[in-house]
Amino acid sequence: MAWRDGKASGKRLLLFMASIILGIAAVVSIQSFSQNLEENIGLQSKALMGADFLIDSNQPANERVVQIIDSLGGSDAMEVKFASMAAFSKDNASKFVQVRGVEGGFPFYGELETEPKEAASTYQQKEGALVDATVMLQFGLQPGDSVTLGTTKFPIIGSLITAPGSTGISASVAPPIMVPYKFMEASGLLEKGSRVTYAYYFKNTEADLTALDEIVDPLLDAENADMDTHTATSERLGRRYNNVGRFLNLVAFIALLLGCVGIASSVHIYIKEKLRAVAVLKCMGASRKQTFLIFLIQIAGMGLIGGIIGTGVGLLLQQSFPLILQEFLPFEVVIGTSYQAIAVGLLLGVFMSVLFALSPLINTWYVSPLQVLRVQENVGARSRPAQIGVLIAIVVFVFLFAYWLLNNLGYAAGFVLGIAFTFAVLGGIALLFMRLVKRYFPKSWSFSARQSLLNLFRPNNQTAVLILAIGIGTFLISTLYFTKDFLLAKATMESSAQTPNIILFDVQSHQKEAVAQTIAPRGLPILDNIPIITMRIQKIKDRSVNELRLDSTGTMRRWVLNHEFRVTYRDSLMASEKLVAGEWEPKVAAKRPVPISISENVAEDAQVVLGDTLQFNVQGMLMETVVASIRQIDWGRMQMNFNIVFPSGVLEKAPQFHVLSTNAPDKATSASLQQELVQKFPNVSVLDLRQVLELVEGILDKISWVISFMAFFSIITGIIVLIGSVRNSKYQRIRESVLLRTLGAKSGQILKITALEYLYLGVLGSGIGILLSLVGSQLLAFFVFDTAFVPSWVPFLVVLPGITLLVLAIGLSNSRSVLQSPPLQVLRKEGR
C-alpha cells in the first residue's frame, strides 16, 4: 500500500525528498572534509614539523639545556628564526620577512620544495639564500640576484615554494627566507631584545614521544625552554581547524533543520488530504498500526532516498573544499572516502525525515472510521499528548546532535536556545501578522488586493512556514554581512595623520635618535617612541614558578609561568585601555615593591588580584612588584598594547629596545623610507600596516565567502521548502482559482492576486530576517567582539529585494497551470 500510494503521489513526495537533500549534502560534505583533514594532519604531522620532536627557546641553549640535548643524543639540526627586513639589490626594494638560519639536514620529513629542485640541498654549501617564491615574483627576482640581511649579502640560489614550519597566513605577513645558520651572528641581526627563536631538531623514530614529553618538558620549562613533539603539534593544529569545522557544521545543520521544517509542512498537508482514505481503510478492517505504517514507510523511504542522494552530493562537494581553504592550510589535503560521514548522512536522512514527519503522521492514528461520513472531525485534542512527546523528542535530538558537533554542553544549549528563539520569533510574527490582517482587514481595497490578503490566513495557508523558511535564510546571510563589516571596521585604520601606519621594531637605545632624525627630515611625525624591556615572572605570591610548575593540582595557566613578557613603562593610560580595578600609578621614586598595572587576561590566568605580589627576573636582576591596577585592553585596535605596564622612574636604566611609529601618507613615501632605514639600520624591522590590513581584509573576504557558501545551502533549502509549500498549497487552492476563473475572473486578476500574496510573504520574511540579524549582530558586537556596531546597507539594498523577487518568481511560476489552461482541463488534470 505504501508503494502504490507513493507512486500515485510521486511528484509531491519528490519535493518532500528534495527539501532534505541539500541539508544532508551540507552536513556530509563538512563532516567528510573535517575527518579527511584530521587524518591528513595525523599522517603529515612529521612533515609539518620536519622532525620527530624539537626543543625551542627564545635564547641560545644554556648549559643545562645543552646537557638535556646531549642526553637525548644531540640535535640533528638547528635553526634560528626571527623577523627582519630584507633588502634586494634589484630596484633597491625591501621587504619584511622571516629569516630562517638553518644548520644540518633539516627537514628530516617532508621536503623543501624549491625551484630549481637541487637548490634545497645546495643552498648551505653555496652559502646562499632560498627566497619565498611569491617574493621572487613580486620583485622580479631570479637566481643569481642577491638579498641583504643585516650586514650580510647572500646570493639567491633558488625560490622557496614550501617548507615545514611556514604556514600560509604567517608566510603572507612575513615570507620566509632560508640561509645557512653560520652567518647569523655576523649579520648583526641578533641584537638584544630581538624576538628570536632557537630550535633544535631531533630525528628519532624509536622514541616514546609521550613519555619523553612528560619527563623532559618540565625540566626544560625551568630553563625557559620547551619541547614540542610532532604528535602534539598535529593535535593543536587539528583542534584549530576542528573549531572552524564545527562552526560550518552548525551552519549546515541549520540548513538541515530548515529542510525538516519543509518536511513537516509537506507531510502535514499531504496527510491531511489522506485522512479520508485512512478512514476508508479502517472501515475495511485495517488496524491503526497498518494505516500508520503505510505512510511511515513512505516517509522513511523518501528520507532514505534523500539521504543517499544528499550523501552523494556532499561527497562530490567536498572535492572543492581544498581549493577554497588551501590558503589557510600548511599542507595539501588528500581527499578520501569517509565512511563515518556516509553513515551520518544516511541515518540523518531517515531519522530526521521520520522524526519531523511524526507530528502530522500521528493524526492518522486517531482517525476514526466515522470520518468517512463526517465532513470534518477534530483529532487535534486526542493527539495533543503525543504531539507534545514528538516536540520534546525533536528538541532533545537537536540538542544531542549539536553537542556531538560542538562537544560542549553550554554551547549546545546556547545553539538550541538560539534556534528556538529565532524560530519562535519568526513563527510568532507570522501568526501575529495573520491575526492583524484578519482583524483590521482593509475592506475598501480593490478585489485583487483584498483576495491576496485573504489568502494569507485561509485554511492550509502555509504563511507561517513560508515566512520561517525565508526568514532563516535571510537571517544567516544578513548576519554574515553585518559581522564581516564590524570585524573589518575593527581592523581598519583611521585615515588621520596622527594614526600610525609604519611601525619600526627592534630599535636599539643608541639608535633611537638617529632613526628619529632619519624620519623627521621627510616631514613625517614621530607618533610613538615606546621602550620595551623583556622579563619573566620569578614568583607569584611568594611561590616560585618552578614550584608552581610541579604542582599537579594547580589550575593556573602555564603560559604565564613560561612566557617572556615584553613590558613598557609610562605615566598615563592609552586610548585602548580602561581601568577596571585599582588606581593608576604614574610615577614611582623609592617606593617598594613597585606598583604595576596588569591586563585582565593576565590577572585571570595568573590568578592574582589587587595587592598580590609578583617577582620579575629582569634580565638577571630580581624586582619585587605589587598589582596596583587591572586594565581592560581592546586588543583589536591597531596600536601597541601591553599585558604589563610599569610606572615611570623604575626601568629607565634597564637594557631595552624601542618601537617607533610614524605615518606615511602614501605607498611611495613608505617604500622610500623603508629603503633608507634598511640601508642605515639593518637590524631594524619595518612593518607597513597597510599591507597587514590588506591581508586581514583578504582573509575575512575568504572566510565570509566560505560562510556565504554554507549559508547558500540554507537559502536553497529555504527555496525548496518554499517551492514545496507553494506546490502543496496549490492543491488546496486550485479549486478556488478555478472557481474565480469560472465566475469571470481574468488571468490578470489571478496573476495580480498571486503576485501580491508572495510579495507580502517575501517582504515580511526577509524583513523579519534582517531585523533579527540586526539584533543578533548587535549582541555579537557587544558581548563577543566588544566593538561598536554600524549596520551595513547591503542586506537592506540587496538581500531584501533579492529574496523578495525570488519568492515572487517562484510563486508565479507555480501558478502557470491555472493561468494558461481552461478551468475544466485544470480540474481534470488535478483530479487524476
N, C-alpha and C positions, 0 to 999 in steps of 0.2 A: 504493500500500500504506500509506503514511504517513497519507493522508486516511481510508482505510477503517478502519484500526486506531484512528485518533484518534477517529472518530465512535463506535466501539464503546466507547471508554474516556473518553467526553466528560466525565462527571461528575467522574471522578478527576482529569483533566487541568485542569479548571476550578479546583480547589483549588490545584493546582500554579501556575496562572497568577495566582490571587489572592494568593499569597504574595509576588509581586514587584510587584504594582500599587501598594501603599502606599509601598514603598521608592522606586519611581520617582516617585510623586507628591510625596514629601517632597523629593527631590533637585531635581526640576524646579521646584517652587514656590519654593524658596530660590534656585536658580540664576537663575530668571527675574526674581524680585524684586530680587536683587542687581544684575543687569545693568540693569534699569529704574532702580534707584536711582542707579547710576553715570551713566547717560545723563541723568537729571534733574539731577544735580549739575552735569554739564558744561553743560547747556542753561541752567540757572538760576544759574550762577556769578556773573554780573554782578549779578543781582537779590539774591543772598545778601550781596554786599558793598555794593551800591548805587552802585558806581563801577567804572571800568576798573582803577584802582590807587590806593593811598593811601600816605602817609608818616606814620608814627606815632612817638611818643616819650613818655617819662614826664615830660617837662619842656617848657616852651614852646620853640619853634624858636629856636636861637641864630643868630648872624649867618651862619655857614657853611651851616646848614640852610636859612635863608631864601634864600641865594644859589642853592642847588640847586633849591629850589622855584621861584624866579623863572626859572631856566634851563629849566625844564620848562613854562614858560608861565604859571606861577602856579596856585595851587589854585583849584578851582571852588567849594569849600565846605570848612568846617572844623567840628570838633566836639571838645568836651572831655567825657570820661566819667569818672565816679567813683562810688563807693558812698557813700551818706549816709542820714540819717534824714529822712523827710518827715512833716510834721505837718498833719493835715486839720482844718479848722475845725469840721466836723461831728462832734460827740461827742468832740472833743479826741483823736482817735485818732492813732497814729503808726505808721510802717512803715519797715523797712529797704529801700531802693530803689537802683536805679542811675540816677543823674541823667545825662542826655544834653543838653548845651548845644550847639545847632546854629546855624550861620550859613551862609546860602546856600541853594541849591536842592536840597540832599540830600534824598532819594536821586535819582540820575540814571537808575537802572534799578530795576525793581520799583516798589513803591509803599508809602506809609504808608497802611495801611488803618485808617480811623478812623470813629467814629460821633459826630456826623454826618460825612458824607463830606467836606464842604468844610473841616472843621477841619484837615485835613492841610496845606492851602495857606494858611490864615489865622492859624494859631497864632502865627507870628512877628510878623505885622503887629499882631495884637491883644495881643501881649505876654502871652500866656497859656501854659498847660501842657496837654500831652496825657498823660493818666494811664492806665496799664495797665488794660485792660478788666476783668481779674479783680479788681484792687484796687478798681475802681469798684463792682463787685458786692459785694465783701467788706464795704465800709464804707458801702454805700448812697449813694454819691456821684452827683451829677447835674451836667451842665454848668451853670455859674453858681456852684457851690461853689468853695472856694479850697483851695490847698495851699501850705504854707510850707516853703521850702528854705533852710536857714540863717536869714538875717535878712530874706529877701525873700519876699513873699506874691504868689502867682500865681493869677489866676482860671483855673478849669478850663474849657477850650474844648471838649474832647471826650474820648472814651475811645480809647485806642490798642489796636487789635486785633493788628496785626502791623507789624513794622518791620525792615528789613535790619540785621543785626548783633546781633539779640536772639534767642538760641536758646531752645528750650522749657525746658531744665533750668536754665540760668543765670537765665532770667526767673522761674522758680519761687522761687529763693532771693532774688533782688533784682529785682523787677519794674521795668521801665523807665518813666521819666517824662521826656518831651522838653519842653524850654523854649528860648527864644532865648538864644544864647551871650552876648549883651551884658550880661546880668545876673549872670554868674558871678563876676566879681571883686567886685562889690558885695555878693554873698550871704555873704561871709566863709567860704566852704567850701573855698577853695583854700589851705589852711594848709600850712606847711612839714611835709613828711613824709607828707602825704596821698597815697594811691596814685591818681594822676591819669593819664589817657591823653589826649594831644592827637593828633588825627587830621586830616590834610589830604587831602581827596578830589579826584581828578582824573577828568575825562571826556575821553578821547582815544581815539577808535575807530581812529585811524591808527597808533598807537604799536606798535612791535615790543616786546611786553612781556618776552619772554625776554631780548633784547639789553639792554633798559633795566634789567632786574633785575640782570644781570651787571655792568653798568657803574656804576649808581648805588648799589646796595645796599652795596658795600664802602666807598664814600665816606660813606654815612650811618652805617655801623657805627662808624666812627672818631669820630662825633659823638653816639654813644649814641642813634641813631635807626634806623629800619628802613623798608624798602619792602616792600609786600605787594601782589601783583597778584591779580586775580580768578581767574586760572588756577591760581596756587599755592594759593590758599585752597581752591578746589574739589578740588585734588589731596589736600590734607591732610584735608579732610572726607571725601573718598572713601576714603582709607586707614583712617580711623577706623571707618567703617561697614563697610568690607571685612573688618575683623577680626571684627566680630560675625557677618557673613555667613559667613565661613569656619568659625567655630565651629558655627553652626547647620547648615552643610553637612556637617560631620563627624557631628553627631547624626543627620542624615538618612541619611548614608552607613552608619551603624551599623544603622539600620532596614533599609536595602537589603541589607547583609551578612546580617542575621538572616533576611530573606526568602530569600536564597540558600542558607542552611543548610536552610531548608524545601524548597527546590528539590532540593538534593542528597538529602535524606531521602526525598522523594516519589518521585523518579526511581529511587532505589536499590530501593525496594520494587516499584515499577512494572516496572522492567527485570528484576528477579529473577523475577517471575511470567511474563515474556515469554521467558525463556531457552529454555524447551522449544519454544516456537513458532519461535524463531530457529534451533534445531537442525533442526526440520522443514523450514524454508525452505532450509537448507543441504543437506539430503538431496535436495531437489528441484532443486538446481543453483544456488541463489543464492550469490553471492560474499560474502566478508567485507564488502567495501565497500558492497554493496547492503543487506545486513541492518543495517549500522551506520548508513547514511544514512536508512533508513526512520524510525528513532527520533530521529536528529539533526534531521531535517526537522520532525518533530512538536514537539520541544522548542524549536527555533528559531521555529517558527510560534506556539507558545504565548507565547514570550518577546516576539515582535513584537506580538501582540495585547495582552499585558500592558503592554508599553511604550506602545502607543497609548492605552490606557485610562488608565494611570498618568499619562501626559503631559497628557491632557485634564483629569484631576482636579487635577493640580498647577497648571495654568494657571488653573483656576477658584479654587483655594485661595489663590493669591497675591493675588486681589482683596481678601481680608480683611486682608492684612498692613498696608496703610496705616492701617486703623482701629486695629490693635493697636499699631503703632510710631509713630503720628503725633506723640505727645507728645515723642518723642526726636528728631524731625526738625524742622529750622528752615524747612521749606518743604513744600508739598503735592506728594505724589508722583503723577504721572500714569502709570497702568499701560498698557503696550503689549505687543505680541507679541514675545517673544524667540525668534528662530529658532535661536540657539545652544542655548538650554535645550531646545527641541523636539528638536533633533538629538541632544543628550546623552541625553535620555530614551529616544528610540527605539533608539539604539545600545547604551545600557546594558541595555535590556530584552532585546535579542537576545544581546549579547556575554556578559553575566553569566549568563543562563539556560544558554547553551551551556557556558560555562567551568565552572560549578559542577555541571553535569549530566554533564560528560565522565567523571568518575571512575566512576560506575556504568555509563555508556554503553560504556566501554572493554571491559567484560566481554562484550558481545555479539561483539566482535572475536575473542575467544579461545574461544568456544563451538564444540565440535566436533559433527558430525552424530551421533556416538555418544551424545550427551546424550539422544536420544530413547529409547534402550534402557536407559541407566543411571538409577538412582534419583537419584544425586547425583554431581556431578563438581566438584572444587575447581579453579576457574580463577584463584584469587587469586594463587598463586605465579607463574604465567606473566604475569599482568597487572601485577605489582608495579612493574617499572621504569617502565611507562607511568603508573601511579598516582602515583609519585614525581614524574615530569615534570609532571603536571597540578597537583600540590600546589605545586610551585615556581612554575608559571605563575600560580596564584591569588595567592600571596604577592607576586610581582613586580607583578601588576596592582593589588593593593590598595595597595602602596607608591607606584606611579606615580600612581594616582588621588588618593591623599592628598597627594602632592607637588604635583599640579596644583591641588588645593584650597588648600593652605597656602603654596605657593611657598617652602618651607623644608625642606631635606633633613633637618636634625636633628629638626624637629617631625614630619615624615612618618615617619621611622624610629621615633620615640617612639610615634606613634599605632599603627603596625603592631605594635610590640612589646607595647604595652598591650593591644590587641585580642587578639593571640596569647596573651598571658599569661592574660587573662580567660577566653578560650575554653578554653585548656588546663586551667585550674583547674576550671572547671565540668565539662568533659568527664572530667577525671581523677577528680573526686569522684564523678561519676555511675558510672563504671566500678568505682571502689573500693567504693561502696555496694552495687552488684550482687554483687561478689565476697564482701563481708562477709555479705550476706543468704544467699548460696548456701552459704557455709562454716559460718555459725552459724545455720542455719535453725531457727526455733522449732517443733520438731515437736509440742510439746504444745499449740499454739494450736488454735483451732477450724478447721473445714474452710474456712469463708469467709475467715478471716484468713490461713490458710496459702496458699490459692489466689491471693489478691490479691498476696502476696509473690512467689509463683512467676511471676506474670505479668510482674514487673519484670525477670526475666532469661531469659524464654523466647526462642526464636528470633524475630528481627524485632520485638523488644520496643519499640524506639524510646525507651527510657528516657533514653539519653544526649542525644538530640536534643530531647526534651521539656524536660529539665532545663536544657539550654543555652538554649532559647527563653525559658523562664520566668525563668531566672537573669539573662540580659542585660537584659531589660526591667525587672525589679525593681532590678537594679544601677543603671540610669540614673536611675530615679525616686528611689531612696533616696539616691544621691549628691547629687542636686539638693537634697533636704531638708536633708541634713547640711551641705552647703556654704552654703546660704542661712542656716542657723541661726548658723554661726560667723561669717559675714560681718556679720549683724545684731548679734551679740554684740560684734564689734569696734567697731561704731558706737554701741552703746547706752551711755548714761552710767550710772554707778553712782548710786544714789539717796542717796548720802551728802551731808550738808550741807556737806562740805568739797570737793565736786566742783563746779566752775564750770558754770553753765548760762546766764549772761549775760556777754557779752564786750563791752567798750567800747573802740572803736578811735579812733585819731587824737586822743587826749587830749594837748593841748599841756602843756609843762612847767609853765607858770604856772597851768594849770587843774587839775593833778592833786590838789592839796589840797582845792580846792573841790568837785571831783567826789566825792572820798572822803567829804567832810563831807555831801554830799547822800545818799549811800548809808547811812552809819553810823547816822543817827537812826532809820532804819526797822528797825534791829535786824539788818541784813544784814552779813555779813562781807566784808572786802576780801581776797580769796583770792590775787590776783596783782596786782603793780604792776610791769610789765615795761617797761624803757626800750628804745627801738628807734632805731637810727641807720642812715641809708641811706648806702651807699658802693658804689664799683665797683672792680674789680681793675685796677690800672695796669700791673703787671709780674708775670710768673710766672717764677721762677728767672732773674732778670736779663734776661728778654726782654719787651719791651713788648707790650701786647695788639695794637697796630697792626701790629707786625712779625709776630705770630702769625697775625693775620687774613689777611695777604698770603701766608703760607706755604702753598702749594697742596699740599705733601707732608705737612703736619701731620695728625695723627689726633685732636687734642684736640677735645672737643665745643665747638662755637661758642657755645652758650648761656652758658658760663662767661665768655667774653670780653665778651659784650654785656649780661649780667644786672646789674640794680641790686639788690644784696644788702641785705636788711634784717637787721641783726645786733643782738645784745644783749651785755651783759656781766654776769657773776655769778661767784660764788666756789664753786659746787657743781654737781654733775650733777643732772638731774631723773629722775623715775621712768621716763620713756620713753626714757632714754639709757643706753647701756652702752659703756664704754671698751674698744676693741679693739686699740689700739696707743698707745704713748707714755704720758706722765704728765700728769695734770690739774694745771694751774697756776691756783690760786685767786686769787692777787693778784700784782701786779707794781708795783714802785716806779719805779726809774730804769733798769730792765733794757731793753736794746735789742739786737736787734729784739724786738718784743712777741711773746710766745708765745701762740698761738691754738689753738683746737680746731675741727676741721672734720668734717663728716659723711662717711661712706663714699662716698656718691654723688659729692660734690664732689671728693674725693681721686681717685676713679677717672676722672671726666670731665675734671678739670684735669691729670691725670697727675702728681700730686705725692705724695711720701711724707714720713715724719718727717724733719725737718731742712731741708726745702726752704723757700725764702723766697717770700713774696708781698708785693707793694707795693700798698696800697689808696689810692684817692683818696677821702678823707673830706670830701666837700663842698668841694673845693678845696685841702685840706691832704693832703700825701702822708705815709703812715705805713708804715714797714718792719715786717714781721711774719715769724715763722717757725712752721712747723707743729710744734706740741709734742705734739698728741694727735689721734687719729682716733676718732670716735664712731659707734656703730650706733644708729640712731634708729627707733623704732616710730612711723611717720607716721600709722598708723591710730588712735592714741589721740587723744581729744578734748581736746587741750591745745596751747598754743603751742610749736612746735618750730622750731629754727633750724639752718640749714646751718653757720653760722659763729658761734662764741661767743668773745668776748674776756674776759680776766680782769678783775677789779675793779682800779681805780686807773689806768685809761687813758682811757676815753671819757666819764667823768662830766661833763666840761665841753663836750663836743661838742653841736652842735644835734641835738635829739632830740625824739621824741614818745613817748607811753606807751600801753600797753594794760593796762586794769584788768579784773578779773573778780570776779563775786560769785555767790551762789546765791540765787535767788528760790524760795521754797517752793511757789508756785502761780502760775497764769496771771494772776490779778487783781493780785497784788503786782508781777509782772513788767510788766504793762501800765501800772500806776500809776507805777512807777519810770521807765519809758521816756518817758512823757509829761512828767514833771518834768525829766528830763535834756535832752530835746529843747528845752523852753522855755528852760532856763538856758544850755545849751551846744549851740547849733545845729550846730556843726562836728563834734561827737562822734557817731560811728555806733555804734548798739547792735544787737548780733546775739543773738537769742534762740535758743540751741542746740536747744531743744525743737522749734522749727519746722523747723530743718535736719534733725534726726533723723527727724521725721515724713516729710519729703521723701525722705530716704535710704531709709527703710523702704518708702515707696510705690514708689520706683524699683526696689528689689530685688524687691518683690512682682510688679511688672510684668515684670521680666526673668525671674524664676522662672516666671511664667505662660507666657512665650514658650518657655522651655526645656522646661517641662512639656508644652506643646503639641507640641513636636517629639519629646519622649520618648514622647508618646502614640502616635506612628507606630510606634515600636519595640514598644510594648506590643501595639498592634493587630496589627502584623505577627507578633509572637510568638503572639498568639491564633490568627491564621490558620494559622500553621505548626502550632500545636497541633491545630487542627481538622483540617488536612490529615493530620497524623501519626496522629491518632486514627482518622480515616476510613480511611486506608490500612491501619493496623494492624487495623482492624475486619475487613478482608477476610482477614487472616491468622488471626484468632481466631474467625471466625464459626462454623466447624465445631466448635471447642472448646465454645463456648457452647451450640450446638445439641445436641451430644453430652451436655453436662451436663443440659440440659432433658430429653433423651430418657432419660437414666439416672435421672431423677426429681428433679433439682434444681428448686427452686421459683424463681419470678421474684424473690422477695425475696432469696434467696441470691445469685442472679446480680447483682442490684442492689447488694447489700452488697459483693460481690467487686469490682465496678467502682468503687463509691464509695471503698472503702479504697485501691484502686490509685491513683486520681487524687488522693486526699487525700495519700498519700505523696509523689507527684510534686509537688504544689503546695507542700507544706510544705518539701520538700527544695530545690526550685528557687528559691523565693522566699527561703528562709532562707539559702541559699548566696549569693544575690544581695545580700542585706542585709549579710551578713558581709564580702563583698568590698568593698562600698561603704564599710563602716566603715574598712577598711584604706586604701582609696583616698582617702577624705576626710581621714583622719589624715595621710597623706602630703601632700595638698594644703595642709592647715592648717600643717604644719611647714615644708615646703620652699618653698611659693609665697606663703602669706599670713602666715607667721611669727606664728601665734597659737595660743592654746590651743584644743583641740577637745573640746567637750562634746556627745555624741551627742543627736539629737532622738529622742523616743519615737514620733513619727508613723509612721516605717516599720515599727516593731515592732507598733504597735497598730492601724494602718490598712492599710498596704501588704501586710504578710504575710498577715493573714486575708483581705483583699480579693482578692488574686491567687489564694490557695488556693481560695476559694469559686468564683471564676471558672473555674478549671481543673476543679473538681469538677462544676460545672454543664455545662460543655462535654462532659466525659466521659460524664455520664449521658444527656445529650440525644442523643448518638450511639449509645446502646445501646438506644434505644426500639424499633427494628425487631426486635431479638431478643426483647425482653421482651413485646411486645404481639401477636406473631404465633405461630401453631403452627410447630413445627420444620420440617415438610415444606414449608410455604408459604415460609419464610425461605430454605431450601435452593434451592427452585425460583427464587425471586426473585433470589438472588445468583448463580445459575448462568446467568442469561440474558446 
